[in-house]
Amino acid sequence: MFASEEWLQVESLDLEGQGVAHRADGKVVFIEGALPGEQVQVNVLRKKNQWEQGTLTALRRESSQRVRPGCPHFGLHAGACGGCKMQHLQPAAQIAAKQRVLEDNLLHLAKVVPQHILRPLQGPAWGYRHRARLSVRHVAKKGTVLVGFHERKSRYVADMTACPVLPPAIGALLPALRALVGAMRARDRLPQIEVAVGDDVRALVLRHLEPLGPDDRAQLRAFGAAHGVQWWLQPGGPDTAAPLDAGGAELNYRLPAFDLTLPFKPTEFTQVNMGINRVLVTQALRLLDAGPGERVIDWFCGLGNFTLAIARSAREVLGIEGSAALVQRARDNAARNGLTARTRFEASNLFELDATALAAWGSADRWLIDPPREGAFALVKALAERHAASACAPAAASGAAWSPPRRIVYVSCNPATLARDAGLLVHQAGYACVAAGVVDMFPHTAHVESLAVFDRAE
């Protein structure tokens, strides 16, 4: 660690929200807390042959987009919360930075330039986070309990008393949660509390490493009644989570534009930002543009977030997911919303898909792809292989009745894997990237959610 007296000109932000600058000798410097256009000095924490990484120590020219952070726990100081990385940057500028990350990844990793840049999808910058995993630590030496996110670049839990990115009713509960855990007999065996907020129910999932006694259970019940939260207990993996007491109201989120209600368990994957999810589903379906006579495949369908909305307009929707349990939950959601006749859900490992298996799922007019961070490499590779086979022997291509989709809408939570898959679609599978844009699912973080649209080239 050493302080550098050289003034550096910050040029851009990287994928982690760090400022990027170059020294006079050309070495790249990544700077926590620095913004494009600023002139800064740096305290270097890591030094390699080709790059350095450090934190801002002095600011000579400030960006016009720099703002006062909205959370007292945000910052570069020791103990600062690491949940957010960009609160010092004006929200509109955050979106512009994410748009640049998306375009740079598509251009430099895939040599793909979208024909049209979509308007960013955005919503409230505060109180948006309906899903969160809070760490819990009983610090016996200090006689306190910590509940919150980890400190910036640390395994320690930040000393937090509020969190403005959580829904207000949950963010304000941190002091009460600290007091609750501190009064419990099992306080040393409670590593995390998971937050899951539905449209009508607020759930807290307590991970516990040993069975809870009657006194601890009674304290949880009293806390839940006083603060209007529903407790779930999780003794093992996510599948072991169950309500503290039977008979509680179920969690659900609604998609009013499609007259849908989707129940979910607090440990099941749903989008963190419910408001943006509603906008995202509407935009994705507008771009998909499925007609009443068309068949659609929703790859990585989850609980049916997109599948059921598509079924309101398409003739048939096939939803495919890797987990049999999720597939059953999606079927239940289809039944609840009266869409069983127009939907079908199947379980399959989409990371091991090949060209033969792809054809076995049948042709579809349109695809929606919504993979995890790993992307959908096997799927688009199989599509590219079928395209190559048909180009070599159009008449004798295996599965002659099979045809590729005319349009693909790809929802991504990782611009790097989106770019990798886009490169395959454009350069090897016969598609053009007609549009792409960002979705501000996680304001104040460096996370880049995005949408891309691919049309079959004529």
C-alpha positions as CSV (number, residue, x, y, z in Angstrom):
1,M,0.0,0.0,0.0
2,F,1.4,3.4,-0.9
3,A,0.0,6.9,-1.7
4,S,0.7,8.2,-5.2
5,E,1.2,12.0,-5.7
6,E,0.5,11.7,-9.5
7,W,-2.7,13.4,-10.5
8,L,-4.7,11.0,-12.7
9,Q,-7.4,11.8,-15.3
10,V,-10.4,9.3,-14.8
11,E,-11.6,8.2,-18.2
12,S,-14.4,5.7,-17.6
13,L,-16.0,3.2,-15.2
14,D,-15.3,-0.5,-15.2
15,L,-17.7,-3.4,-14.6
16,E,-17.2,-3.0,-10.8
17,G,-18.0,0.7,-10.8
18,Q,-14.4,1.7,-10.3
19,G,-12.9,4.7,-12.1
20,V,-10.4,3.8,-14.8
21,A,-7.3,6.0,-15.5
22,H,-3.8,5.6,-17.0
23,R,-0.5,6.7,-15.5
24,A,2.0,8.6,-17.7
25,D,3.7,5.4,-18.5
26,G,0.5,3.8,-19.7
27,K,-0.3,1.6,-16.7
28,V,-4.0,1.2,-16.0
29,V,-5.2,2.2,-12.6
30,F,-8.6,1.2,-11.2
31,I,-9.8,3.6,-8.5
32,E,-12.6,3.0,-6.0
33,G,-14.8,6.1,-5.6
34,A,-13.5,8.0,-8.7
35,L,-15.8,9.2,-11.5
36,P,-15.2,9.9,-15.2
37,G,-13.9,13.4,-15.9
38,E,-12.3,13.8,-12.4
39,Q,-8.7,14.4,-11.6
40,V,-7.7,12.4,-8.5
41,Q,-4.8,11.0,-6.4
42,V,-4.8,7.4,-5.4
43,N,-3.8,5.2,-2.4
44,V,-2.6,2.1,-4.2
45,L,-3.7,-1.1,-2.5
46,R,-2.7,-3.7,-5.2
47,K,0.1,-3.4,-7.8
48,K,0.8,-5.7,-10.7
49,N,2.9,-5.4,-13.8
50,Q,0.1,-4.2,-16.0
51,W,-2.3,-2.5,-13.6
52,E,-2.9,-1.1,-10.1
53,Q,-5.9,-0.8,-7.9
54,G,-6.6,1.7,-5.2
55,T,-8.9,4.2,-3.6
56,L,-9.4,7.9,-4.1
57,T,-7.5,10.1,-1.6
58,A,-7.6,13.6,-3.2
59,L,-9.9,15.2,-5.7
60,R,-8.8,18.2,-7.7
61,R,-11.5,18.4,-10.3
62,E,-15.0,17.0,-9.4
63,S,-17.5,15.5,-11.8
64,S,-20.7,17.4,-12.3
65,Q,-22.4,14.1,-11.8
66,R,-21.1,13.5,-8.3
67,V,-23.8,13.6,-5.6
68,R,-24.1,13.1,-1.9
69,P,-24.8,9.4,-1.1
70,G,-28.2,8.7,0.2
71,C,-27.0,6.2,2.9
72,P,-24.8,7.0,5.9
73,H,-23.2,3.6,5.6
74,F,-21.9,4.2,2.0
75,G,-18.3,5.3,1.4
76,L,-14.7,4.3,1.1
77,H,-14.0,4.4,4.8
78,A,-13.2,1.4,6.9
79,G,-16.4,-0.5,7.8
80,A,-18.4,1.0,4.9
81,C,-21.2,-1.1,3.6
82,G,-20.4,-3.0,0.3
83,G,-24.0,-3.5,-0.8
84,C,-23.9,-0.4,-3.1
85,K,-21.0,0.9,-5.2
86,M,-22.4,3.9,-7.1
87,Q,-24.4,6.1,-4.7
88,H,-21.9,8.9,-5.3
89,L,-23.0,9.0,-9.0
90,Q,-26.2,10.7,-10.1
91,P,-28.8,8.0,-11.0
92,A,-29.2,9.0,-14.7
93,A,-25.4,8.9,-15.0
94,Q,-25.3,5.4,-13.5
95,I,-27.6,4.2,-16.2
96,A,-25.5,5.9,-18.9
97,A,-22.4,4.1,-17.5
98,K,-24.3,0.8,-17.6
99,Q,-25.3,1.4,-21.2
100,R,-21.7,2.0,-22.1
101,V,-20.7,-1.3,-20.4
102,L,-23.3,-3.1,-22.4
103,E,-22.3,-1.5,-25.7
104,D,-18.6,-2.0,-25.0
105,N,-19.0,-5.7,-24.2
106,L,-21.0,-6.3,-27.4
107,L,-18.5,-4.4,-29.5
108,H,-15.2,-5.6,-28.0
109,L,-16.1,-9.2,-27.0
110,A,-18.6,-10.0,-29.8
111,K,-17.9,-7.5,-32.6
112,V,-21.7,-6.8,-32.5
113,V,-23.3,-3.4,-32.9
114,P,-27.0,-3.2,-32.2
115,Q,-29.0,-1.6,-35.0
116,H,-31.0,0.3,-32.3
117,I,-30.4,1.3,-28.7
118,L,-33.4,0.8,-26.5
119,R,-34.5,3.4,-24.0
120,P,-33.3,2.3,-20.6
121,L,-35.9,0.8,-18.3
122,Q,-35.7,2.4,-14.9
123,G,-37.7,3.0,-11.7
124,P,-37.3,4.4,-8.2
125,A,-33.7,4.5,-7.0
126,W,-34.5,3.8,-3.3
127,G,-36.6,1.2,-1.5
128,Y,-36.6,-1.0,-4.5
129,R,-34.8,-4.1,-3.2
130,H,-37.5,-6.7,-2.4
131,R,-35.0,-9.6,-2.1
132,A,-31.8,-9.5,0.0
133,R,-29.6,-11.8,2.0
134,L,-28.4,-10.1,5.2
135,S,-25.5,-11.6,7.1
136,V,-25.8,-11.9,10.9
137,R,-22.8,-11.9,13.4
138,H,-22.8,-11.9,17.1
139,V,-19.7,-10.0,18.1
140,A,-19.2,-11.2,21.7
141,K,-16.2,-9.0,22.4
142,K,-18.2,-5.9,21.6
143,G,-21.4,-7.1,23.1
144,T,-23.4,-6.4,20.0
145,V,-25.0,-8.1,17.0
146,L,-24.5,-7.0,13.4
147,V,-27.2,-7.5,10.7
148,G,-26.6,-6.2,7.2
149,F,-24.4,-6.5,4.1
150,H,-20.7,-7.2,4.2
151,E,-18.2,-4.4,4.4
152,R,-16.7,-3.2,1.2
153,K,-14.2,-6.0,0.0
154,S,-14.3,-7.7,3.4
155,R,-15.8,-10.8,5.0
156,Y,-16.9,-8.7,8.0
157,V,-20.5,-7.5,8.4
158,A,-21.1,-3.8,8.2
159,D,-22.3,-2.0,11.3
160,M,-25.7,-0.8,9.8
161,T,-28.7,0.7,11.4
162,A,-30.7,1.4,8.2
163,C,-30.7,0.5,4.5
164,P,-32.5,2.9,2.1
165,V,-32.4,0.4,-0.8
166,L,-34.6,-2.0,1.1
167,P,-38.3,-1.3,1.3
168,P,-38.7,1.3,4.1
169,A,-40.6,-1.1,6.5
170,I,-37.7,-3.6,6.2
171,G,-34.7,-1.1,6.1
172,A,-35.9,0.5,9.3
173,L,-36.0,-2.9,11.1
174,L,-32.2,-3.4,11.3
175,P,-31.8,-2.1,14.9
176,A,-34.8,-4.2,16.1
177,L,-33.4,-7.3,14.3
178,R,-30.0,-6.7,16.0
179,A,-31.8,-6.5,19.4
180,L,-33.9,-9.6,18.7
181,V,-30.9,-11.8,17.7
182,G,-28.9,-10.5,20.7
183,A,-31.7,-11.7,23.0
184,M,-31.9,-15.2,21.5
185,R,-30.2,-18.2,23.0
186,A,-29.0,-19.4,19.5
187,R,-27.5,-16.0,18.6
188,D,-24.1,-17.6,17.8
189,R,-25.6,-20.1,15.4
190,L,-27.7,-17.7,13.2
191,P,-25.6,-16.8,10.1
192,Q,-28.1,-15.0,7.9
193,I,-31.6,-13.5,7.4
194,E,-33.0,-13.5,3.9
195,V,-35.6,-10.9,3.0
196,A,-38.4,-11.6,0.6
197,V,-41.1,-9.0,0.1
198,G,-44.3,-9.8,-1.9
199,D,-47.1,-7.6,-2.8
200,D,-48.9,-8.3,0.5
201,V,-46.5,-10.2,2.7
202,R,-43.1,-9.4,4.1
203,A,-41.1,-12.6,5.0
204,L,-37.8,-13.1,6.8
205,V,-36.0,-16.4,6.5
206,L,-33.8,-17.2,9.4
207,R,-30.9,-19.6,8.7
208,H,-30.1,-21.5,11.9
209,L,-27.3,-24.1,12.4
210,E,-29.0,-25.8,15.4
211,P,-32.7,-26.4,16.3
212,L,-34.3,-23.4,17.9
213,G,-35.7,-23.8,21.4
214,P,-39.2,-22.7,22.5
215,D,-38.0,-19.4,24.0
216,D,-36.3,-18.4,20.7
217,R,-39.4,-19.4,18.7
218,A,-41.6,-17.3,21.1
219,Q,-39.4,-14.3,20.6
220,L,-39.6,-14.7,16.8
221,R,-43.4,-14.9,17.0
222,A,-43.6,-11.8,19.2
223,F,-41.3,-9.9,16.8
224,G,-43.4,-10.9,13.8
225,A,-46.6,-9.8,15.4
226,A,-45.1,-6.5,16.4
227,H,-43.6,-5.6,13.1
228,G,-45.9,-7.3,10.6
229,V,-43.4,-9.9,9.2
230,Q,-43.7,-13.6,8.6
231,W,-40.9,-15.8,9.9
232,W,-39.5,-18.8,8.0
233,L,-36.9,-21.1,9.4
234,Q,-34.1,-22.6,7.2
235,P,-32.1,-25.4,9.0
236,G,-30.2,-26.5,5.8
237,G,-30.3,-25.6,2.1
238,P,-32.9,-23.3,0.5
239,D,-35.3,-26.2,0.0
240,T,-35.5,-26.8,3.8
241,A,-37.1,-23.4,4.5
242,A,-40.6,-23.6,6.0
243,P,-42.9,-21.2,7.9
244,L,-42.3,-20.9,11.6
245,D,-46.1,-21.5,12.0
246,A,-48.6,-23.0,9.6
247,G,-51.4,-21.0,8.2
248,G,-49.6,-17.8,7.2
249,A,-50.5,-15.9,4.0
250,E,-48.6,-16.8,0.9
251,L,-46.2,-14.5,-0.8
252,N,-47.0,-13.5,-4.4
253,Y,-46.3,-10.8,-6.9
254,R,-48.7,-9.5,-9.5
255,L,-48.3,-8.6,-13.1
256,P,-51.4,-6.4,-13.5
257,A,-50.9,-5.7,-17.2
258,F,-51.4,-9.5,-17.8
259,D,-53.9,-10.2,-15.0
260,L,-51.4,-12.6,-13.4
261,T,-50.7,-13.5,-9.8
262,L,-47.6,-15.6,-9.1
263,P,-47.1,-17.2,-5.7
264,F,-43.5,-17.8,-4.6
265,K,-41.6,-19.1,-1.6
266,P,-39.1,-16.7,0.0
267,T,-36.1,-18.8,-1.0
268,E,-37.2,-19.2,-4.6
269,F,-35.7,-17.0,-7.3
270,T,-37.7,-14.0,-8.2
271,Q,-36.5,-10.6,-9.5
272,V,-35.1,-8.4,-6.8
273,N,-36.9,-5.3,-8.1
274,M,-40.6,-6.0,-8.4
275,G,-41.4,-2.7,-10.0
276,I,-38.8,-3.0,-12.7
277,N,-39.8,-6.6,-13.2
278,R,-43.3,-5.5,-14.2
279,V,-41.8,-3.0,-16.7
280,L,-39.3,-5.6,-18.0
281,V,-42.0,-8.2,-18.7
282,T,-44.1,-5.7,-20.5
283,Q,-41.1,-4.5,-22.6
284,A,-39.9,-8.0,-23.4
285,L,-43.3,-9.1,-24.6
286,R,-43.7,-6.0,-26.7
287,L,-40.3,-6.8,-28.4
288,L,-41.2,-10.5,-28.7
289,D,-44.4,-9.5,-30.5
290,A,-45.9,-13.0,-30.4
291,G,-49.1,-13.4,-32.4
292,P,-52.2,-15.5,-31.5
293,G,-51.3,-18.3,-33.9
294,E,-47.6,-18.6,-32.8
295,R,-45.7,-21.1,-30.7
296,V,-43.0,-19.7,-28.3
297,I,-40.3,-21.3,-26.2
298,D,-39.3,-19.7,-22.9
299,W,-35.8,-21.0,-22.1
300,F,-34.9,-20.9,-18.4
301,C,-38.6,-20.2,-17.5
302,G,-38.3,-20.2,-13.7
303,L,-41.7,-19.8,-12.0
304,G,-43.3,-18.6,-15.3
305,N,-42.5,-14.9,-15.0
306,F,-42.4,-14.5,-18.8
307,T,-44.1,-17.7,-19.8
308,L,-47.5,-17.0,-18.4
309,A,-47.5,-13.4,-19.7
310,I,-46.7,-14.7,-23.2
311,A,-49.5,-17.2,-23.0
312,R,-52.0,-14.4,-22.8
313,S,-51.3,-13.7,-26.5
314,A,-49.5,-16.7,-28.1
315,R,-51.2,-20.0,-29.2
316,E,-48.8,-22.2,-27.1
317,V,-45.8,-21.5,-24.8
318,L,-43.3,-24.2,-23.8
319,G,-41.3,-23.2,-20.7
320,I,-38.1,-25.2,-20.0
321,E,-36.1,-25.0,-16.7
322,G,-33.4,-27.1,-15.2
323,S,-35.1,-27.8,-11.9
324,A,-38.0,-30.2,-11.7
325,A,-39.3,-28.5,-8.5
326,L,-39.4,-25.1,-10.3
327,V,-41.2,-26.7,-13.3
328,Q,-43.9,-28.0,-10.9
329,R,-44.2,-24.6,-9.4
330,A,-44.6,-23.1,-12.8
331,R,-47.3,-25.6,-13.7
332,D,-49.1,-24.7,-10.4
333,N,-48.9,-21.0,-11.4
334,A,-50.3,-21.7,-14.8
335,A,-53.2,-23.6,-13.3
336,R,-53.9,-20.8,-10.8
337,N,-54.1,-18.3,-13.6
338,G,-56.2,-20.5,-16.0
339,L,-53.4,-21.0,-18.5
340,T,-52.8,-24.7,-18.4
341,A,-54.2,-25.3,-21.9
342,R,-51.8,-22.8,-23.5
343,T,-48.7,-23.7,-21.6
344,R,-46.4,-26.7,-21.1
345,F,-43.5,-26.9,-18.7
346,E,-40.6,-29.4,-18.9
347,A,-37.4,-29.9,-16.9
348,S,-34.1,-30.2,-18.8
349,N,-30.4,-29.4,-18.2
350,L,-30.0,-26.5,-20.6
351,F,-26.3,-26.4,-20.0
352,E,-25.8,-29.7,-21.7
353,L,-28.2,-29.1,-24.7
354,D,-26.9,-30.1,-28.2
355,A,-28.3,-29.7,-31.7
356,T,-30.2,-33.0,-31.6
357,A,-31.9,-32.3,-28.3
358,L,-32.7,-28.8,-29.5
359,A,-34.6,-30.1,-32.5
360,A,-36.5,-32.6,-30.2
361,W,-38.2,-29.6,-28.5
362,G,-39.8,-28.7,-31.8
363,S,-39.9,-25.5,-33.8
364,A,-41.1,-22.2,-32.4
365,D,-41.8,-18.9,-34.0
366,R,-40.1,-17.0,-31.2
367,W,-37.8,-17.6,-28.3
368,L,-37.4,-15.8,-25.0
369,I,-34.1,-16.6,-23.2
370,D,-33.6,-15.6,-19.6
371,P,-30.5,-17.4,-18.3
372,P,-28.5,-17.1,-15.1
373,R,-25.2,-15.3,-15.1
374,E,-23.5,-18.2,-16.9
375,G,-25.6,-17.3,-20.0
376,A,-27.0,-19.7,-22.6
377,F,-23.9,-20.9,-24.4
378,A,-25.0,-24.5,-25.0
379,L,-28.4,-23.3,-26.3
380,V,-27.0,-20.8,-28.8
381,K,-24.2,-23.1,-29.8
382,A,-26.7,-25.8,-30.7
383,L,-28.6,-23.2,-32.7
384,A,-25.4,-22.3,-34.5
385,E,-24.7,-25.9,-35.3
386,R,-28.1,-26.5,-36.8
387,H,-27.6,-23.3,-38.9
388,A,-24.2,-24.6,-40.1
389,A,-25.7,-28.0,-40.9
390,S,-28.6,-26.6,-42.9
391,A,-26.2,-24.3,-44.8
392,C,-24.1,-27.3,-45.9
393,A,-27.0,-29.5,-46.8
394,P,-30.3,-27.6,-46.8
395,A,-32.4,-30.4,-48.2
396,A,-30.9,-33.2,-46.1
397,A,-30.5,-31.3,-42.8
398,S,-31.4,-33.5,-39.9
399,G,-34.9,-32.7,-38.6
400,A,-36.0,-31.0,-41.9
401,A,-39.3,-30.1,-40.3
402,W,-37.5,-28.1,-37.6
403,S,-36.9,-24.4,-38.3
404,P,-35.2,-21.7,-36.2
405,P,-37.2,-18.9,-34.5
406,R,-37.7,-15.8,-36.4
407,R,-37.0,-13.6,-33.4
408,I,-35.2,-14.1,-30.1
409,V,-35.5,-11.8,-27.1
410,Y,-32.6,-12.4,-24.7
411,V,-32.9,-11.1,-21.1
412,S,-29.4,-11.0,-19.5
413,C,-27.9,-10.3,-16.0
414,N,-24.3,-10.5,-17.3
415,P,-23.1,-8.3,-20.2
416,A,-20.1,-10.5,-20.8
417,T,-22.0,-13.7,-21.3
418,L,-24.6,-11.9,-23.3
419,A,-21.8,-10.6,-25.6
420,R,-20.4,-14.1,-25.9
421,D,-23.8,-15.6,-26.9
422,A,-24.6,-12.6,-29.1
423,G,-21.4,-13.3,-31.0
424,L,-22.5,-16.8,-31.8
425,L,-26.0,-15.7,-32.8
426,V,-24.8,-13.0,-35.1
427,H,-21.6,-14.6,-36.6
428,Q,-22.6,-18.3,-36.6
429,A,-26.3,-18.7,-36.3
430,G,-27.6,-16.3,-38.9
431,Y,-29.1,-13.6,-36.7
432,A,-28.9,-9.8,-36.6
433,C,-28.9,-7.8,-33.3
434,V,-31.7,-5.4,-34.0
435,A,-31.9,-3.8,-30.6
436,A,-30.3,-3.8,-27.1
437,G,-30.6,-1.7,-24.0
438,V,-30.2,-1.7,-20.2
439,V,-32.6,-2.4,-17.4
440,D,-31.8,-0.7,-14.1
441,M,-32.7,-3.7,-11.9
442,F,-30.1,-2.8,-9.2
443,P,-29.7,1.0,-8.8
444,H,-26.5,2.2,-7.1
445,T,-24.7,-1.1,-7.9
446,A,-22.5,-2.0,-10.9
447,H,-24.9,-4.8,-11.9
448,V,-25.9,-4.5,-15.5
449,E,-29.2,-6.1,-16.5
450,S,-30.1,-5.8,-20.2
451,L,-32.4,-6.8,-23.1
452,A,-31.3,-7.7,-26.6
453,V,-33.4,-8.6,-29.7
454,F,-32.1,-10.8,-32.5
455,D,-34.0,-11.3,-35.8
456,R,-33.3,-14.1,-38.3
457,A,-31.3,-12.7,-41.2
458,E,-33.0,-12.9,-44.6
